[in-house]
Amino acid sequence: MQPAADPLNLGFSAFPQVFPEFIPSTSPSTSKMSKTFTPADVASHKTADAGLYIIIDGNVYDVTNFVDEHPGGAKILKRVAGKDASKQFWKYHNEGVLKKHSPKLKIGEVKEAAKL
């Protein structure tokens, strides 16, 4: 008689192309992604020396090292640094842009409603 199947091992890992969401991630943990900020925290990051943080839809992004790469120019990001840039972002970008850059720029979320 064979032992009962382990209820936690459903065999999904044998089919990663079918069930990728059930495969444990092997990528390193990004602890900075889980940080929670207040609007005041973000507002204090509006200069190159302090770092340039922006808020888009409640998520906080560190654009300090992205400023020179921004196709629209550094001036635009510096103007919205320390603020909720959601309205300005969606006016010129689509979700694909956010998905492309979010993994390297997102550092956390805003705890309170951002009205900066």
Secondary structure, 3 states (H helix, E strand, C coil): CCCCCCCCCCCHHHCCCCCHHHCCCCCCCCHHHHEEECHHHHHCCEECCCEEEEEECCEEEECCCCHHHCCCCHHHHHHHCCCECHHHHHHHCCHHHHHHHHHHHEEEEECCCCCC
